[in-house]
Amino acid sequence: MTAVMVKHTGESKGYWFEAPNSLADKIQPGTHVICDTAIGQQRGKVIGTLISNGEDEAKEIMTSAGAKFPLRKVTAVECHVPIEEIKVPSYLTHSTPSEDKIVKRFLEYYHTGRFNTKVTVDDDGVLTDGYTAYKVAKLLHLTYLIVVIKG
């Protein structure tokens, strides 16, 4: 079992979440994650990890820190991925996004240094969402993108 303590923006306290096996190797202290919380999907920063072979031992440690079981889960991880490693499916390469969407993404990046649109890839690095942000990043010759990898 891999559990992570996450501090959400604006919170002073950390909360325990279970990390799915598909994301566990991508999570370490300092990693930004998206968690399934009581109030919906929340972004947070990992402040600690607990890897345990025995679930009872892990539960004892987390319970003493205020965790309630069953733990809610980390649903995605945000990573810096080299843009050249992102694979674009052919159905997207054959589509042409509207000029308005491209301009909107360019202005987002110009004003904030990031895209408001989440760029999402699957475990194999295939783009599943955020194609216009990807296209603008390529036009701007960015070397990496912050992407969301879902577990």
Secondary structure, DSSP 8 states (H G I E B T S, - for coil): -EEEEEEETT-SSEEEEE--HHHHTT--TT-EEEEEETTEEEEEEEEEEEE-S-HHHHHHHHHHTT--SS--BEEEEEEEEEGGG-B--HHHHT----HHHHHHHHHHHHHHSS-SS-EEE-TT-BEEE-HHHHHHHHHTT-SEEEEEEE-
